[in-house]
Amino acid sequence: MADIPDQCSPAYEEQRLTALAGYEILDTPEDAAFDEIAEVASLICEAPIAVINFVDRDRQWFKSVKGLGVRETPLDISICAHAILQPGLFVVPDTTLDARFINNPLVTGEPYLRFYAGALLESHDGYPLGTLCVLDYHPRELTERQRFALQALANQVMAHMELMKSHREQARLIAALQTARKELTRQAATDPLTGLFNRRAFQRRLAQELALIQRGAPPAALLMIDLDHFKDINDELGHQAGDDVLVGFAALCREQFRESDVIGRWGGEEFVVLMPNTETAAANCAAQRLHEQLSRTVLLEAGDAPGRVTVSIGICSLREGCHASERLKAVDQQLYRAKAQGRNGTAAEPGSAQGG
């Protein structure tokens, strides 16, 4: 346990308030578990008033109250503010005979309190937070059994609060772990340079799409894109320039393709795009838009003149009965054909529109 400053020091009060705040109990709704403890305290001690209260900076707040019609009182009229400065059980047999309370408005006026007994609610590290107290309208005492029971009930209040605190901390830990797990999953599926799906994640998504098509979903299209003469960029301008081009091209693809399309970095300067619910003719139109946008976009600063980047694109269809490995081989063949035709163009499977 850490050293606790003197009770009279400002540092002590700040640490006590910090300990109280750590339980997140102030201004919370009524709770049956606390209400039952207050009710039992009232019955055992044969007192018309029973309160579970916490001493805040400038007020006394009641978590549970029996026999009073308020949920908080100013701190300057609080009897419990004195009780938390005493160890163990604090008992005032007759408030009119105690100099600390003889002029208290709760004693001199409604509800004319005459008897007080409060059992300390103490944090696990030794800070007094409030009391479980019983009050009466006439002077009296508690029996030894009642004293023991009142303190035991106060211990149950703190045990319940510790359990609630532990549950909150556990919930926060679980939430943090879930967030970390999601982030790790995202990182495992993401190309670190471009932020697109990596090869493994794209293959999983491709397999899912083919499974949907097998169950009756509309056909889809698969595109494979290669940045033309990318090796020359790396050789002449360095790998940082090459990385900048890849990042810029990935951003351009996000703008050009639909939100429903799946874009991935296949490896090196090769990219893949899965276009669900798309015929190859429509995919070819999307490829032409990409060519046109690239012709107007500067992805590379090369000397005095802006450098333009071109791409070669292969397209194939995804239909019922297709297999992922066969379709990836088919789209790669179309990409090779686009390169063989002079690059900066698109090649699609026979029967599909072509252009470039």
C-alpha positions as CSV (number, residue, x, y, z in Angstrom):
1,M,0.0,0.0,0.0
2,A,1.4,3.4,-0.9
3,D,2.1,6.0,1.8
4,I,-1.0,8.0,2.7
5,P,-0.4,11.7,3.5
6,D,-1.6,13.3,6.7
7,Q,-5.5,13.6,6.8
8,C,-5.2,17.4,7.3
9,S,-3.2,18.0,4.2
10,P,-4.7,19.1,0.8
11,A,-2.7,16.2,-0.9
12,Y,-4.6,13.7,1.3
13,E,-8.0,15.1,0.3
14,E,-7.1,15.1,-3.4
15,Q,-5.9,11.5,-3.2
16,R,-9.1,10.5,-1.3
17,L,-11.3,12.1,-3.9
18,T,-9.3,10.3,-6.6
19,A,-9.9,7.0,-4.9
20,L,-13.6,7.8,-4.7
21,A,-13.7,8.7,-8.4
22,G,-12.1,5.4,-9.2
23,Y,-15.2,3.6,-8.1
24,E,-17.4,5.6,-10.5
25,I,-20.2,5.5,-8.0
26,L,-21.2,9.1,-7.7
27,D,-24.5,10.2,-9.4
28,T,-25.3,6.6,-10.5
29,P,-28.9,5.3,-10.6
30,E,-30.5,3.6,-7.7
31,D,-29.4,0.0,-7.2
32,A,-31.4,-2.8,-5.6
33,A,-28.3,-4.4,-4.2
34,F,-27.4,-1.3,-2.2
35,D,-31.0,-0.6,-1.3
36,E,-31.3,-4.0,0.3
37,I,-28.2,-3.4,2.4
38,A,-29.6,-0.1,3.6
39,E,-32.9,-1.8,4.4
40,V,-31.2,-4.6,6.4
41,A,-29.2,-2.0,8.3
42,S,-32.4,-0.2,9.2
43,L,-34.0,-3.4,10.4
44,I,-31.1,-4.7,12.4
45,C,-30.4,-1.4,14.1
46,E,-34.1,-0.6,14.5
47,A,-33.5,2.8,13.0
48,P,-36.0,4.7,10.8
49,I,-33.2,6.1,8.6
50,A,-30.4,4.2,6.9
51,V,-28.1,5.7,4.3
52,I,-25.2,4.6,2.1
53,N,-23.4,7.8,1.4
54,F,-20.2,9.1,-0.1
55,V,-18.4,12.3,0.8
56,D,-17.6,14.3,-2.4
57,R,-15.6,17.6,-2.6
58,D,-18.4,19.8,-1.5
59,R,-21.4,17.5,-1.0
60,Q,-22.6,14.3,0.7
61,W,-24.2,12.1,-1.9
62,F,-26.5,9.2,-1.1
63,K,-26.3,6.0,-3.2
64,S,-29.1,4.5,-1.2
65,V,-31.4,6.1,1.3
66,K,-34.2,4.9,3.5
67,G,-36.3,7.4,5.5
68,L,-35.0,10.6,3.9
69,G,-36.4,12.4,0.9
70,V,-33.1,13.7,-0.5
71,R,-30.2,12.3,-2.5
72,E,-27.5,14.7,-1.4
73,T,-26.8,17.4,1.2
74,P,-24.2,20.2,1.5
75,L,-21.0,19.0,3.0
76,D,-21.0,21.7,5.7
77,I,-24.0,20.1,7.4
78,S,-22.9,16.5,7.0
79,I,-22.4,14.4,10.0
80,C,-20.7,11.8,7.8
81,A,-17.9,14.3,6.9
82,H,-16.8,13.9,10.6
83,A,-17.4,10.2,10.6
84,I,-14.9,9.5,7.8
85,L,-12.2,11.1,9.9
86,Q,-12.6,8.5,12.6
87,P,-11.5,4.8,12.4
88,G,-14.1,2.1,12.6
89,L,-17.6,2.8,13.9
90,F,-18.5,6.4,14.7
91,V,-21.4,6.8,17.1
92,V,-23.1,9.9,18.4
93,P,-25.7,8.9,21.0
94,D,-27.2,12.4,21.3
95,T,-26.4,15.0,18.7
96,T,-27.7,17.8,21.0
97,L,-24.9,17.0,23.5
98,D,-22.1,17.0,20.9
99,A,-20.5,20.4,20.2
100,R,-19.8,19.4,16.6
101,F,-23.5,18.9,15.8
102,I,-25.5,20.9,18.3
103,N,-26.0,23.8,15.8
104,N,-26.4,21.6,12.7
105,P,-29.6,22.5,10.8
106,L,-30.5,18.8,10.6
107,V,-30.4,18.7,14.4
108,T,-32.0,22.0,15.2
109,G,-34.7,21.7,12.5
110,E,-36.3,19.0,10.3
111,P,-35.8,16.1,10.5
112,Y,-34.5,16.8,14.1
113,L,-31.8,14.1,14.1
114,R,-30.7,12.9,17.6
115,F,-28.8,9.7,17.0
116,Y,-26.1,8.8,14.5
117,A,-24.0,5.7,13.9
118,G,-21.8,5.3,10.8
119,A,-19.6,2.4,9.7
120,L,-16.7,3.5,7.5
121,L,-16.7,2.7,3.8
122,E,-12.9,2.4,3.1
123,S,-11.2,1.8,-0.2
124,H,-8.8,-1.1,-0.6
125,D,-5.9,1.3,-0.2
126,G,-7.1,2.9,3.0
127,Y,-9.0,6.0,1.9
128,P,-12.4,6.8,3.6
129,L,-15.0,7.3,1.0
130,G,-18.2,7.6,3.1
131,T,-20.3,5.6,5.5
132,L,-23.2,3.2,5.9
133,C,-25.1,5.0,8.6
134,V,-28.3,4.7,10.6
135,L,-30.0,7.7,12.2
136,D,-32.9,8.1,14.7
137,Y,-35.1,10.9,16.0
138,H,-34.3,10.3,19.7
139,P,-31.0,9.6,21.6
140,R,-30.0,6.0,21.9
141,E,-27.2,3.5,21.6
142,L,-26.5,0.4,19.6
143,T,-26.0,-3.1,21.0
144,E,-22.7,-4.9,20.4
145,R,-24.5,-7.1,17.9
146,Q,-25.9,-4.1,16.1
147,R,-22.5,-2.5,15.9
148,F,-21.0,-5.7,14.5
149,A,-23.8,-6.1,12.0
150,L,-23.5,-2.4,10.8
151,Q,-19.8,-2.8,10.2
152,A,-20.3,-6.1,8.5
153,L,-22.9,-4.6,6.2
154,A,-20.5,-1.7,5.4
155,N,-17.9,-4.3,4.4
156,Q,-20.4,-5.8,2.1
157,V,-21.0,-2.4,0.5
158,M,-17.3,-2.1,-0.3
159,A,-17.1,-5.7,-1.4
160,H,-19.9,-5.1,-3.9
161,M,-18.2,-1.8,-5.1
162,E,-14.9,-3.6,-5.6
163,L,-16.7,-6.3,-7.6
164,M,-18.4,-3.6,-9.7
165,K,-15.0,-1.9,-10.2
166,S,-13.4,-5.2,-11.2
167,H,-16.2,-5.9,-13.7
168,R,-15.7,-2.5,-15.3
169,E,-12.0,-2.9,-15.5
170,Q,-12.5,-6.4,-17.0
171,A,-14.9,-5.0,-19.6
172,R,-12.5,-2.3,-20.5
173,L,-9.7,-4.8,-20.9
174,I,-11.9,-7.1,-23.0
175,A,-12.8,-4.1,-25.2
176,A,-9.1,-3.1,-25.5
177,L,-8.2,-6.7,-26.4
178,Q,-11.0,-6.8,-29.0
179,T,-9.8,-3.6,-30.5
180,A,-6.2,-4.9,-30.6
181,R,-7.4,-8.2,-32.2
182,K,-9.3,-6.3,-34.8
183,E,-6.3,-4.1,-35.5
184,L,-4.0,-7.2,-35.8
185,T,-6.5,-8.8,-38.1
186,R,-6.6,-5.7,-40.2
187,Q,-2.8,-5.5,-40.3
188,A,-2.6,-9.2,-41.2
189,A,-4.9,-8.5,-44.2
190,T,-3.4,-5.2,-45.3
191,D,-0.4,-4.4,-47.5
192,P,1.6,-2.1,-45.2
193,L,2.7,0.3,-48.0
194,T,-0.6,0.9,-49.8
195,G,-3.2,0.0,-47.2
196,L,-4.9,-2.3,-49.7
197,F,-5.7,-5.9,-49.2
198,N,-2.6,-8.1,-49.3
199,R,-2.3,-11.1,-51.5
200,R,-3.5,-13.6,-48.9
201,A,-6.5,-11.5,-47.9
202,F,-7.5,-10.9,-51.5
203,Q,-7.4,-14.6,-52.2
204,R,-9.7,-15.3,-49.3
205,R,-12.1,-12.6,-50.6
206,L,-11.9,-14.1,-54.1
207,A,-12.8,-17.5,-52.7
208,Q,-15.8,-16.1,-50.9
209,E,-17.1,-14.4,-54.0
210,L,-16.8,-17.6,-56.0
211,A,-18.7,-19.4,-53.3
212,L,-21.5,-16.8,-53.5
213,I,-21.6,-17.2,-57.3
214,Q,-21.9,-21.0,-56.9
215,R,-25.0,-20.3,-54.7
216,G,-26.6,-18.1,-57.3
217,A,-25.0,-14.7,-57.0
218,P,-24.5,-12.7,-60.3
219,P,-21.2,-13.1,-62.2
220,A,-18.2,-10.9,-61.3
221,A,-15.1,-9.7,-63.0
222,L,-11.4,-10.0,-62.0
223,L,-8.8,-7.4,-63.1
224,M,-5.0,-7.7,-62.8
225,I,-3.1,-4.5,-63.3
226,D,0.6,-4.0,-63.8
227,L,2.4,-0.6,-63.7
228,D,4.4,-0.3,-67.0
229,H,8.2,0.0,-66.8
230,F,8.1,0.2,-63.0
231,K,11.6,-1.2,-62.7
232,D,12.9,1.8,-64.6
233,I,11.4,4.1,-61.9
234,N,13.2,2.2,-59.1
235,D,16.5,2.1,-61.0
236,E,16.5,5.7,-62.2
237,L,14.8,7.5,-59.3
238,G,15.2,5.2,-56.3
239,H,12.9,3.0,-54.4
240,Q,11.3,5.9,-52.5
241,A,10.1,7.3,-55.7
242,G,8.8,3.8,-56.6
243,D,7.0,3.6,-53.3
244,D,5.4,7.0,-53.8
245,V,4.1,5.9,-57.2
246,L,2.6,2.7,-55.6
247,V,0.9,4.7,-52.8
248,G,-0.4,7.2,-55.3
249,F,-1.7,4.6,-57.6
250,A,-3.5,2.8,-54.8
251,A,-5.2,6.1,-53.8
252,L,-6.3,6.6,-57.4
253,C,-7.8,3.1,-57.6
254,R,-9.8,3.8,-54.5
255,E,-11.3,6.8,-56.2
256,Q,-11.9,5.1,-59.5
257,F,-13.5,1.9,-58.4
258,R,-16.7,1.4,-56.6
259,E,-17.0,1.0,-52.9
260,S,-18.2,-2.6,-53.4
261,D,-15.1,-3.4,-55.4
262,V,-12.2,-5.2,-53.7
263,I,-8.7,-3.8,-54.4
264,G,-5.5,-5.6,-53.5
265,R,-1.8,-5.4,-54.0
266,W,-0.9,-8.7,-55.6
267,G,2.9,-8.1,-55.3
268,G,5.5,-5.7,-56.4
269,E,3.9,-3.4,-59.0
270,E,0.9,-5.7,-59.6
271,F,-2.6,-5.0,-58.3
272,V,-5.8,-6.9,-58.5
273,V,-9.5,-5.8,-58.4
274,L,-12.5,-7.9,-57.8
275,M,-15.7,-6.3,-59.2
276,P,-18.8,-8.2,-57.8
277,N,-22.0,-8.3,-59.9
278,T,-20.1,-7.1,-63.0
279,E,-19.8,-8.4,-66.6
280,T,-16.4,-8.2,-68.3
281,A,-17.7,-5.5,-70.7
282,A,-18.5,-3.2,-67.7
283,A,-15.2,-4.1,-66.2
284,N,-13.5,-3.1,-69.4
285,C,-15.2,0.3,-69.2
286,A,-13.9,0.7,-65.7
287,A,-10.4,-0.1,-67.0
288,Q,-10.7,2.5,-69.7
289,R,-11.7,5.1,-67.1
290,L,-8.6,4.2,-65.1
291,H,-6.4,4.6,-68.2
292,E,-7.9,8.0,-68.9
293,Q,-7.5,9.2,-65.3
294,L,-3.9,8.1,-65.3
295,S,-3.2,10.2,-68.4
296,R,-4.4,13.3,-66.5
297,T,-2.7,12.4,-63.2
298,V,0.9,13.1,-62.1
299,L,2.1,10.2,-59.9
300,L,5.7,10.8,-60.5
301,E,7.9,13.9,-60.3
302,A,10.7,13.3,-62.8
303,G,13.0,16.2,-63.3
304,D,11.5,19.4,-64.8
305,A,8.6,17.6,-66.5
306,P,5.8,15.7,-64.7
307,G,6.1,12.0,-65.3
308,R,3.1,10.0,-66.3
309,V,2.5,6.4,-65.3
310,T,0.7,3.9,-67.5
311,V,-0.6,0.5,-66.7
312,S,-1.5,-2.8,-68.5
313,I,-4.7,-4.5,-67.5
314,G,-6.0,-8.0,-67.9
315,I,-9.7,-8.9,-67.4
316,C,-11.5,-12.2,-66.9
317,S,-14.9,-13.2,-65.8
318,L,-16.0,-15.1,-62.6
319,R,-19.0,-17.4,-63.2
320,E,-20.5,-20.5,-61.8
321,G,-18.2,-23.5,-61.9
322,C,-15.0,-21.3,-61.9
323,H,-12.1,-22.1,-59.6
324,A,-9.9,-19.4,-58.1
325,S,-6.5,-20.8,-59.3
326,E,-7.8,-21.2,-62.8
327,R,-9.2,-17.7,-62.9
328,L,-6.0,-16.2,-61.5
329,K,-4.1,-17.9,-64.2
330,A,-6.6,-16.7,-66.9
331,V,-6.4,-13.1,-65.8
332,D,-2.6,-13.3,-65.7
333,Q,-2.6,-14.5,-69.3
334,Q,-4.8,-11.5,-70.3
335,L,-2.4,-9.2,-68.5
336,Y,0.5,-10.8,-70.4
337,R,-1.4,-10.3,-73.6
338,A,-2.0,-6.6,-72.8
339,K,1.8,-6.2,-72.3
340,A,2.6,-8.0,-75.5
341,Q,0.3,-5.6,-77.4
342,G,2.5,-2.7,-76.4
343,R,1.4,-1.9,-72.8
344,N,-0.8,1.0,-71.6
345,G,-3.8,-1.1,-72.7
346,T,-6.4,-3.7,-71.6
347,A,-6.9,-7.3,-72.8
348,A,-10.0,-9.3,-71.9
349,E,-11.0,-12.9,-72.4
350,P,-12.3,-13.7,-75.9
351,G,-15.9,-12.6,-76.3
352,S,-15.3,-9.4,-74.1
353,A,-14.9,-5.9,-75.3
354,Q,-11.3,-4.8,-75.5
355,G,-9.5,-1.5,-75.7
356,G,-6.5,0.5,-74.7
